Amino acid sequence: MPDLIGLPLQTMFAEVEQRSLDAEFDETYPENGSFSKRERNGQHYWYYNGYDRQTGAKYVKYAGPAQDEAVTQRVERFQRIKTDFRARRRMITALKAAGLPAPDPLVGEVVEALARAGAFRLRCVLVGTAAYQTYAGLLGVLLPTPTLMTTDIDVAQFHAISLLVEDSLPPILEVLRAVEPGFAEIPDQAGGRFATRFRAQGIEVEFLTPNRAGDEHQGKPAPMPALGGAAATPLRFLDYLIHEPVRSVLLHKAGVPVRVPAPERYAVHKLIVATRRRSDHHGQTKRDKDVHQAGVLIDALAATRRQHDLLDAWMEAWDRGPKWQAALVRGRAMLRPEHQSALRQALERAGRETGDRLEDIGFATTAGIVPPIPAADDEAVEDADRV
């Protein structure tokens, strides 16, 4: 049974999420500065007093005449945003003090830079452990610390969305180097003209996209028009994970609004990819982390009465065919006994209301029967090691 957080903290997290989403971070006038009014020849004018985030150098920028109603309204809006920024900072501090997880500071800075650049507006989805960190407040539970650590930032986008939005991030290296000048492209072995990964000071950013086009595209970087010059690595199973993402907030500074996979999809997806990991030490370590994260989320979903969400996610994966079904059953068998029990009980409770029978979705009545998973090819195993 996971440790639940109190209703006041859940309410605070929801408020931070909404207020950080509402805040309009204006790159022309960042919230770290201030406005002042100056008189020139009997007229009053607004000036913005700011400082460069990277160098700390101060600067002054002319904003417009005070009698211009549009300019004055913008100044007033800025003051509201800045006041709200301070309030959100206090709430973030309280949430972290209560045990909710926060990202590594540099990870937080990079995700914030991506958010400011428009990544989540362009329907990108934060995946991996950085997304998992946001589920504590979203579900109202405390998450075990060992499953929370990461220096990887994985960002996914459907290729069709990247083609259709008719908009783009600024040049991605400029966005990343504004946070850390040492960011550099990591050449892709399968397509040297494209970069899907960027690295600096132990932090790695990778862009991903679902592979729904067949094996001929596997492992080959996909050009993504909306990603500011970055390509994306096509991966199997990813379309399931990032379908219908949810809003959450990363507990960094005043809160970074992000889009993340629905927690029930994250849990089921982790069970699937756990079965595809390599058998070496690195693969085993990742498998253990996959299974533990899935188990924690299953426990949390069951404890917070979200059994119907879990059943829907399980059944959608189950309906995708024999390979998915075998992976689900084998992944479930990797869970700790208490997590297996929580999963069975949650699906059973939901199934009693929907008429779905456990024996029809992989829960054999005879204990210990686990169907074999079809042999995975090397490329499929490589897929799992990228998320």
N, C-alpha and C positions, 0 to 999 in steps of 0.2 A: 504494500500500500504506500503510495508516494506521500510525501509531506505536502499538504495543501497550504497555499498562502491565503491570508484572510481577505474578506470581501473589500475592505478599504484599499488594500494594495492592488487587488485586481481592478478596482475602479480607477485607481490612480494610473495604472499601466494603460488602461483603455483611454483615459483622458490625455496622457502624454502622446499616445499613438495618434489620436485625432488632431490634437493641437500641433504636433510636429508636421503632420500632413497638411494642415491648413496654412502653416507659416509659409509665406512666399519669400524664399531666400533670394533676394535680388543681388545678382553678381555685380551690378553697377554700383550699388550702395550696400556692401556687406554689413551684417548686424554688429560687427565688432567696432564700428565707428560711430559717429554722431553728426547731427546737423546743427548748424549755428546760423543766425541771421546777422547780416552785415548791412550797414548803411553806406550808400554811395550816391552823392549828389542829390540827397533828399529822398532817395528811393531805397527800399529794403530788398535784399537778395538772400536767397538760401545758398549755403555752401556746405558741402559734405567734408568732414574731417576724418580721414581713415588712415590705416596703416597696412602695409603689405604683409600678408600672412607668412610669406617665406623669409623676407629680409628684415621685417620689423620697421622698415622705413616709413615715416609719416608723409602724408600728402593731403592736399586740399583740392577739392573738385567743385567747380561751379555747378549749381543745380538749376537755378532759374529765379525769376523775380517773385517776391513774396505775394504780390498782387495777382499772380497767375494762380487761379483757383486749383487747377490740376496739379501744379507743383506743390502747393501747400497741402493738398490732400495726400499727396505721396509722402510728404514729410510726416504728417500725422499717422499715416499707416505704418511708416517705418518705426515710429515711437511705440506703437502698439505691439508690433512684432518684436521689438527689442525688449520691452517689458515682459512679454510672454516668454521670450528666450530665457530670461532670468528665472521665471517661475518654473519653466520646464526643467531647467538645470537643477533646481531644488528638488523637484519630484524625482528626477533621475538619481540624484544622490540618495534619496530615501529608499528607492527601489533597490539600489545596489547594496545599501546597508542592511536591507532585509534578506539578502542572499540571492537576489536575482542576478543572473550572469551578465557580464559586460565583456566586450571583445578586447583583444590586445589593442592598445592605443593606436598603433600604426594601422592595424586592420580597420579599426573604426574610422581613421582619417581617410583611408582609401575608399571605403564604402560610402562615406559621406561625400567625397569628391565625385564618385560615380553618380550618386543621387542628385547632387547639384547639377551635374552635367546633363541629367535627364534620362539616365538609364532606366529607372523604374517608371517614369512617365512613358517611355517607349516600350513598356511591357516586358522588360527584362525581369528575371526572377533570380533572387539570391538562393543558391542551393548549398548543400554540404553543411558542415558543422557551424559555419557562421550563421546559417539560417536556423539550425537547431537551437542555437543560443536564445533565439527570440521566442521559443515555445513556452518557456517558463511563465512569463506574464500572460501569454495568449491562452494557456490552458489553466493557469492558476495553481501551478505546482512548482516545487523546488526540484531542480535537476542535479544529479550527481556530478561533482566537479570533474572527475577524470574523463567524462565524455564531452567536455565543453571546450577543450583546448584546440586551437588551430591557428596556423599562420597562412592558410590557403583561403583564397576568395574565389569561389566558383560562381559564375554568372551565366544563366541560360536564357536563350530566346528562340522562339520558333522561327525557322527560316522564312516562312510565309509572312510572318509579321514584319520581319526585317525588310522584306521587299515592299510591303504594302503601306507602311506608315508614312512614307515620303518625308522622312525627317531623319536626322542622324545626330549622334553625339559629336562633340568637337573631336579633333584628332586625339585618339586615345592615349598616345604617348604623352601629349601635352597635359592631358588631364592627370595622368599618373605622376608625371615628373613635377607637377605643381605641388604634390604632396612630398615626394621623395625623388630628388634629381637623379638618383642612381638607377631608376627603372630602365630596363632594356628589354628588347624583344628576345624571346627564345626561339630560334629558327625551328620550324617544324620539319622533321625528317621526311615526311610524306609529301610536303609541298613547300619548298624553300621560299617561294614568293609570298607566302602568307604566314602571319604569326597569330597564334591563338593564345599564347602564354607570354606573360611579362613578369619579370622578377627584380626585386631589390631588397637588400638587407634581410634575407630570409623570408620575405613576403612574396607569395606568388599569386598572380591573378590569371585565371583561365576562363575563356569564353567557350560555351558549349551550345550545341543545338541538337534536337532529336534527329536520329537517323531513321527515317521512314521510307527511304528510297531504295533500299537493297544493299547487298554486300559490296557492290562496285563503288559505293561512296564511303564505305567503312574506313576510318583512319585517315581520310583525305580532308584537309581543311576546307570548310565551306565559306566562301565570301559572304559577308553579312553587311549589306549596305547601310544599316542603321548603327553600326558599332564603331564609327569613327576610324575606319581603316583596319580594324581587327577582323580576323576570320574566327570561325568557331569549329571546335572538334565535334563531329557527329557521333552521337552515342545511342545505342539501343536502350530501351526502357525509359528514356528521359521524357518522352512525350507524355507518358502516364504520370510521371512525377510532377511536371509543371503545368498540367491541365488544371484550370480553375484555381489559380493561386490565391492566397489570402494576404491581407495587409497586416503588417506587424511593425515593430520599431526596435532598432538596435540601441541598446542603452549606452550611447556614446555622446558626450557633451550634452546638448539639449534634446537628444533623441534624433535618430536618423530613420525616417519612414522608408520602409522597404516592402517589396512583394516577395513572399516566400511560399513554398509548397504547403498545401493543407497538411496539418500534422499527421492525419490518418494516412494520407498518401505517402508521406515521408517514411512512416513506420513500415508500411507494406513494401515500398520500394527497397528499403534497406534489407528486408528479409530476402528479396529476390537477388540483389547484387551480392549479398553475402555468399550465396551459393556459387558465384562466378569468380570469386577471388582466386588468385594464384595460390599454390600450396607452399610457397617459400615463407620465410619469416616475415617479410614485409606484407605479403598477402594475408597471412594469418593474423597479424596485428590489426590490419584493416577489417578483416572479417569479424574479429572480436568486438571492435568498435561498432561496426554495423549492427551486430546482433544486440549489443547492449543498448544502443540508442533506440532500436526498434522496440526492445522490451520495455524500456523506461516509458516510451510514448504510449505503448499499448496499455501499460498499467495506468498511466495518467488519463488516457481517454476512457478507460473503464471506470476509474474512480470518479470522474467528472460527468458520468452519465452520457457519454458521447458514443454509446455502443452502436447507434444507427449509422453514424458517420463511419465508424470502423467497418461495419458490415458492408456498407455501400462500396468502400474502397477495396475491401477484400473481394467482393463479388465482381467488381469491374475487372480486376486483375485476373480472377479465376476464369471469366468468360473469354479471355483472350487466347485460350487454347492450351493444348497439352504441355508445352514447354513451360508456360507460365504456371500452370497448375503444379507440375512437378517441383518447380523452384519454390513455390509457396509452401508446399508440404515439407520439403526438406529444410527450408529456412525456418519454418515454425519449429521443427524438431531441434534446431540449434539453440532455441530460447531456453533460458533457465526455467525449471519446472513451475515456479510461481508465475512467470510471465506467460508460459503456455496455458496455465490454468486461467489467468486473467483474460487471455484472448478467447479461449473456448467459452467461458462464462459470458463474456460480453456479447459475442456473436450469438450465443444461445438465447440470451435475453432479447436481443433485437429480433432474432429469427422467430421467436414465439409470436411476435406482433405482426411480422410480415409474411409468415408462412414458409419461410426458407428453412430447410433442414440441413443440419451440420454435415450429415453423411453425404449430401449432394455437393458440398463445397470443400471436400478434402479432409474432413474429420472422420476417419474410419472408426467404426464401432469397436473394432478389434485393436487393442492397444499394441503399439510397437510396429505397426505396418506403415512403412514409409516408402512410397514409390520412388524408384530411381530417377534421378534427373538425367535427361538426355545429355550425352557428351557435349561439352562446349568446345568450340574451336578456339584457337589462340587469340583471334581478334576479339571474340566475345569476352574472353577473360581479360584482355587488355582494356576493354570497355569499362569493366567494373573497377579497375584500378585507377580510373581517371576521376571518379566521383567520391 
